[in-house]
Amino acid sequence: MATSQFSSASRGLNIVDRVFIAIDALATSVRQYYDYHRTVKVLSKLTARELDDLGLNSLNVESEARKLVYGN
């Protein structure tokens, strides 16, 4: 599905513009990947009390990190 969004967004652009758009999309994905894993690592180091202060627990660290980074 992302491919169709990319295709419709890039209509009328020359090949150089399309390459730059693809590189930008790749860079964004890599940045989000690292942000997600860094967020999980930091939250996983917190105590149960600290997580509770944030309204989290150890069972939902990954899903909350995913929401924060990817907006899902």
C-alpha positions as CSV (number, residue, x, y, z in Angstrom):
1,M,0.0,0.0,0.0
2,A,2.9,2.4,0.7
3,T,4.1,1.8,-2.8
4,S,0.8,3.1,-4.3
5,Q,1.0,6.2,-2.1
6,F,4.6,6.7,-3.2
7,S,3.6,6.3,-6.9
8,S,0.7,8.7,-6.7
9,A,2.8,11.3,-4.8
10,S,5.6,11.1,-7.4
11,R,3.6,11.6,-10.6
12,G,5.0,14.3,-12.7
13,L,8.4,14.3,-11.0
14,N,11.6,13.5,-12.9
15,I,13.8,10.6,-11.9
16,V,16.2,12.7,-9.9
17,D,13.3,14.0,-7.8
18,R,12.0,10.5,-7.3
19,V,15.4,9.2,-6.1
20,F,15.7,12.1,-3.6
21,I,12.2,11.3,-2.3
22,A,13.1,7.6,-1.9
23,I,16.3,8.5,-0.1
24,D,14.4,10.8,2.2
25,A,11.8,8.1,2.9
26,L,14.6,5.6,3.7
27,A,16.4,8.1,6.0
28,T,13.1,8.7,7.8
29,S,12.5,5.0,8.3
30,V,16.0,4.4,9.6
31,R,15.7,7.3,12.0
32,Q,12.4,6.0,13.3
33,Y,13.8,2.5,13.7
34,Y,16.7,3.8,15.9
35,D,14.3,6.2,17.8
36,Y,12.0,3.2,18.6
37,H,14.8,1.0,19.8
38,R,16.4,3.8,21.8
39,T,13.1,4.6,23.4
40,V,12.4,1.0,24.4
41,K,16.0,0.7,25.8
42,V,15.6,3.9,27.9
43,L,12.1,3.0,29.2
44,S,13.2,-0.6,30.0
45,K,15.8,0.8,32.3
46,L,13.2,2.6,34.5
47,T,11.9,1.1,37.7
48,A,8.3,0.0,38.1
49,R,7.7,3.1,40.2
50,E,9.2,5.4,37.5
51,L,7.1,3.7,34.8
52,D,4.0,4.1,37.0
53,D,4.7,7.8,37.3
54,L,4.6,8.0,33.5
55,G,1.4,5.9,33.4
56,L,3.2,2.9,31.9
57,N,4.2,-0.6,33.0
58,S,6.8,-3.0,31.8
59,L,4.3,-4.9,29.7
60,N,3.4,-1.9,27.5
61,V,6.8,-0.3,27.0
62,E,7.1,-1.5,23.5
63,S,3.6,-0.6,22.4
64,E,3.9,2.9,23.9
65,A,7.3,3.4,22.2
66,R,5.8,2.3,18.9
67,K,2.9,4.8,19.4
68,L,5.4,7.6,20.2
69,V,7.8,7.0,17.3
70,Y,5.4,5.8,14.6
71,G,2.2,7.4,15.7
72,N,0.2,4.2,15.6
